[in-house]
Amino acid sequence: MSARGERLRVFTGTAHPKLAQDICSHMGVPLGAASLQRFPDGEINLKVECDVRGADVFVVQPTCPPVHENLFELLSYADCLRRASADRITAVIPYYGYARKDRKDEGRVPINAKLVANLLVASGYTRVVAIDLHAAQIQGFFDIPVDHLFARPVLIERVRQLGADKPVVVSPDVGGVKLARAYAKDLECDLAIIDKRRISGDTTVIEHIIGEVKGRDVLLVDDMVSTGGSIVDAARIVKQKGANAVFLVATHAVLAGKAVERLNNADVEKILFADTIPLPDSKITRLETVSIAQLLARAIDRIHRSESVSKLFETDN
């Protein structure tokens, strides 16, 4: 066991309790007992119901919508556990909200990804585990260790089973080329890129496709699907350019606005999402969810034992 002691505790907020329970099942440990309720005015009322003095504690909580509710639960856990004398407190954040606000792209705007990092550190977290950060440089916003994991090794196992004919991996925009190239390398297939111009926060215009998709099965890959506009437009364009079957593959199913409706109307064969975020009650046809619980369980176990995480997980995307 880790030199930090035998005691390991895993807790969860209300954002994604099923994922936390699945992680604990893979690890063979019980989910930490805690009471997380709301006062009549909506304020959080948190109490950890088990002893954590000297423990190595992990809090599993994606900061998905409702973003501020879930973020403040995560912050409250850190303050609670620090005051209860936990030895080490790690935030396991499968989806890191505000990751798209990682720079000043115009005057007089905040860098919210950095603000969230500051809040996590100030609240008492001593380590962060995240999956497929929208911008890898967010790791540099922290002055504490960050383990950046990738869902690709898990998703690609299922992608290989799809039986795609003459597959080509397509990035729906230039910003996703690095991720798409990693998929193409693993699958030993070609890469294509869609040249997209963003008009506003939810409106884009697709201008060109760099690469050949005609007569081939297309794997459209992205780190997240928010409104669904970009990736659904990309699916439509590759179909117009002569693609055969189209498969959508993404890590984070944010699914804001009309995303569910757009995905249901998309001309695609299958949609693969990791379960970093709980999916909405609205049914998405052709959807298959791929669990990342075992990936996180193995990472937590290695961190607890003070063993290398990079040797266990691919980090070269």
C-alpha positions in Angstrom: 0.0 0.0 0.0 0.9 3.7 -0.3 3.4 5.1 2.2 0.7 7.5 3.0 -1.2 4.8 4.8 -3.7 2.0 4.3 -6.8 4.2 4.3 -8.6 5.0 1.1 -11.9 6.9 0.8 -13.9 7.7 -2.3 -16.8 10.2 -2.1 -19.2 11.7 -4.7 -21.4 14.6 -5.1 -24.8 14.7 -6.9 -23.3 15.2 -10.4 -22.7 11.6 -11.3 -23.1 9.1 -8.4 -23.4 6.1 -10.7 -19.9 6.6 -12.1 -18.5 6.9 -8.5 -20.3 3.7 -7.5 -19.0 1.9 -10.6 -15.4 3.1 -9.8 -15.8 1.7 -6.2 -17.1 -1.6 -7.6 -14.0 -2.0 -9.8 -11.8 -1.2 -6.8 -13.6 -3.3 -4.3 -14.1 -0.5 -1.8 -17.3 1.0 -0.5 -18.4 4.5 -1.5 -17.8 6.9 1.3 -20.8 7.8 3.4 -21.9 11.4 3.2 -25.0 13.5 3.5 -25.4 16.1 0.8 -28.7 18.0 1.1 -30.0 21.5 0.4 -31.3 24.1 2.8 -34.7 25.6 1.9 -32.9 28.5 0.2 -30.8 26.1 -2.0 -27.6 26.4 0.0 -25.5 23.2 0.3 -25.6 21.2 3.5 -22.8 18.7 3.5 -21.6 16.3 6.2 -19.2 13.4 5.8 -20.5 10.5 7.8 -17.3 8.5 8.2 -13.9 9.1 9.7 -11.4 10.5 7.3 -8.6 11.5 9.6 -5.3 10.7 7.9 -7.0 9.2 4.9 -6.2 9.4 1.2 -9.5 10.8 -0.2 -10.8 11.0 -3.7 -13.9 13.1 -4.6 -15.5 12.1 -7.9 -17.5 14.9 -9.4 -17.7 16.2 -13.0 -18.5 19.9 -13.2 -21.2 19.4 -15.8 -24.5 21.2 -15.9 -25.8 22.5 -13.5 -22.1 23.7 -13.5 -22.2 26.0 -10.5 -24.1 23.6 -8.3 -21.7 20.8 -9.1 -18.6 23.0 -8.8 -19.6 24.3 -5.3 -20.3 20.7 -4.1 -16.8 19.8 -5.2 -15.4 22.9 -3.4 -17.4 22.1 -0.3 -16.1 18.6 -0.1 -12.5 19.8 0.0 -13.2 22.3 2.8 -15.1 19.7 4.7 -12.4 17.0 4.3 -9.5 19.4 5.1 -11.2 20.4 8.3 -11.7 16.7 9.1 -7.9 16.2 8.9 -7.8 14.1 5.7 -4.2 13.5 4.7 -4.5 14.0 0.9 -7.5 15.2 -1.1 -7.8 14.5 -4.8 -10.5 16.0 -7.1 -11.4 13.4 -9.7 -13.1 15.6 -12.4 -14.1 13.4 -15.4 -15.4 16.6 -17.1 -13.8 19.9 -16.3 -16.3 22.7 -16.8 -15.2 26.1 -18.1 -12.4 24.4 -20.0 -13.2 26.4 -23.2 -12.5 29.7 -21.4 -8.8 29.0 -21.2 -7.5 32.3 -22.6 -8.4 35.9 -23.4 -9.6 35.7 -26.9 -10.8 39.3 -26.8 -10.6 42.2 -24.5 -12.3 42.4 -21.1 -13.1 38.7 -20.6 -12.2 36.4 -17.7 -10.1 33.2 -18.0 -12.6 31.0 -16.1 -10.6 27.8 -16.5 -7.9 29.4 -14.4 -10.4 30.8 -11.9 -11.8 27.3 -11.4 -8.2 26.0 -10.9 -7.6 28.7 -8.3 -10.8 27.8 -6.4 -10.0 24.1 -6.3 -6.5 24.7 -4.9 -7.7 27.3 -2.4 -10.5 25.0 -1.2 -7.9 22.3 -0.2 -7.4 19.9 -3.0 -3.8 18.6 -3.3 -4.2 16.8 -6.6 -6.5 16.7 -9.6 -7.4 13.9 -12.0 -9.1 14.9 -15.3 -10.1 13.2 -18.5 -9.7 14.8 -22.0 -9.3 18.4 -21.0 -10.5 20.7 -23.8 -7.1 22.4 -23.7 -4.1 20.5 -22.3 -2.5 23.7 -21.1 -5.1 23.9 -18.4 -2.7 21.6 -16.4 -0.4 24.6 -16.1 -3.1 26.6 -14.3 -2.5 24.4 -11.3 0.4 24.5 -8.8 -0.5 21.0 -7.6 -0.1 17.7 -9.5 -2.6 17.1 -12.3 -3.1 13.6 -13.9 -4.5 14.1 -17.4 -6.1 10.9 -18.6 -7.4 10.0 -22.0 -10.6 8.2 -22.9 -9.3 7.2 -26.3 -7.8 3.8 -25.2 -11.3 2.9 -23.8 -13.3 4.2 -26.7 -11.0 2.8 -29.4 -11.6 -0.7 -28.1 -15.3 -0.3 -29.1 -14.4 1.6 -32.3 -12.4 -1.4 -33.5 -15.5 -3.6 -33.1 -17.6 -1.4 -35.4 -16.2 -3.1 -38.5 -15.8 0.2 -40.5 -14.9 -0.3 -44.1 -11.8 1.6 -45.4 -12.1 3.9 -42.3 -10.9 7.5 -42.2 -10.8 9.5 -39.0 -12.2 13.0 -39.4 -11.7 16.0 -37.1 -14.8 18.3 -37.2 -12.5 21.4 -36.8 -8.8 22.3 -36.9 -8.6 22.5 -33.1 -9.4 18.7 -32.8 -6.6 17.6 -35.2 -4.3 16.3 -32.5 -7.0 14.1 -31.0 -8.1 12.9 -34.5 -4.5 12.1 -35.4 -4.1 10.0 -32.3 -7.2 7.9 -33.3 -5.9 7.6 -36.8 -2.5 6.4 -35.6 -4.0 3.8 -33.3 -6.4 2.6 -36.0 -3.7 2.8 -38.7 -5.9 4.7 -41.1 -6.1 8.1 -42.9 -6.9 11.4 -41.4 -9.2 14.2 -42.8 -9.9 17.7 -41.4 -13.0 19.9 -41.8 -12.2 23.6 -42.1 -14.8 25.3 -40.0 -15.3 29.0 -39.3 -17.0 30.0 -36.1 -19.5 32.9 -36.4 -20.8 32.9 -32.8 -20.9 30.6 -29.7 -23.4 28.3 -31.3 -23.1 28.9 -35.0 -20.3 27.7 -37.4 -19.8 27.6 -41.1 -18.0 24.6 -42.7 -16.0 25.7 -45.8 -13.7 22.8 -46.9 -12.7 19.2 -46.2 -8.9 18.5 -46.3 -8.6 14.8 -47.2 -10.6 12.1 -48.9 -13.8 10.7 -47.5 -15.6 9.5 -50.7 -16.5 5.8 -50.6 -15.2 5.3 -47.1 -16.6 4.9 -43.6 -16.0 8.0 -41.5 -15.2 8.2 -37.8 -16.0 11.7 -36.6 -14.1 12.2 -33.3 -14.2 15.1 -30.8 -13.5 15.7 -27.1 -17.0 17.0 -26.4 -20.4 17.5 -27.9 -22.1 20.6 -26.6 -24.9 21.9 -28.8 -24.2 19.2 -31.4 -24.2 21.8 -34.2 -20.6 21.3 -35.3 -20.4 17.5 -35.3 -23.8 17.1 -36.9 -22.9 19.6 -39.6 -19.7 17.7 -40.1 -21.6 14.4 -40.5 -23.8 16.1 -43.1 -20.9 17.5 -45.1 -19.0 14.2 -45.2 -22.1 12.4 -46.4 -22.5 15.1 -49.2 -18.9 14.4 -50.1 -19.6 10.7 -50.7 -18.9 9.1 -47.3 -20.6 5.7 -46.6 -21.4 5.1 -42.9 -20.6 7.8 -40.4 -19.8 7.1 -36.7 -19.7 9.8 -34.0 -17.2 9.3 -31.2 -16.8 11.8 -28.3 -15.7 11.8 -24.7 -17.9 14.4 -23.1 -21.7 14.4 -23.8 -22.5 17.9 -22.6 -25.6 18.0 -24.8 -26.9 21.6 -24.3 -29.7 23.2 -26.0 -31.1 21.3 -29.0 -28.2 18.7 -29.0 -30.4 15.7 -28.4 -32.8 16.7 -31.3 -29.9 17.3 -33.6 -28.2 14.0 -32.8 -31.5 12.1 -33.3 -31.9 13.8 -36.8 -28.3 13.2 -37.8 -27.5 10.8 -40.7 -25.1 8.6 -38.7 -24.9 4.9 -38.0 -23.9 5.0 -34.3 -23.0 7.5 -31.6 -20.4 6.5 -29.0 -20.0 8.6 -25.8 -17.9 8.0 -22.7 -19.9 8.3 -19.4 -17.9 11.2 -18.0 -21.2 13.0 -17.8 -24.6 11.5 -17.0 -26.7 11.4 -20.1 -30.0 13.3 -20.1 -33.4 11.5 -19.7 -34.3 12.3 -23.3 -33.6 9.3 -25.4 -30.9 9.5 -28.1 -31.3 6.9 -30.8 -28.2 4.9 -32.0 -26.4 5.8 -28.8 -23.9 3.6 -27.0 -22.2 4.6 -23.8 -18.7 3.4 -23.0 -17.7 3.3 -19.3 -14.6 4.9 -18.1 -15.1 3.7 -14.5 -12.3 1.1 -14.8 -9.9 3.6 -16.2 -10.5 5.9 -13.3 -10.4 3.1 -10.8 -7.0 2.0 -12.0 -5.7 5.6 -11.9 -7.0 6.1 -8.4 -5.4 2.9 -7.2 -2.0 3.8 -8.6 -2.2 7.3 -7.2 -3.1 5.8 -3.8 -0.1 3.5 -4.0 2.2 6.3 -5.2 2.8 4.4 -8.4 3.2 5.9 -11.9 0.0 6.7 -13.7 1.8 7.5 -17.0 3.1 4.0 -17.3 -0.5 2.6 -17.2 -2.3 5.1 -19.5 -1.5 6.4 -22.9 -0.5 10.0 -22.8 0.9 10.6 -26.3 -2.2 12.0 -28.0 
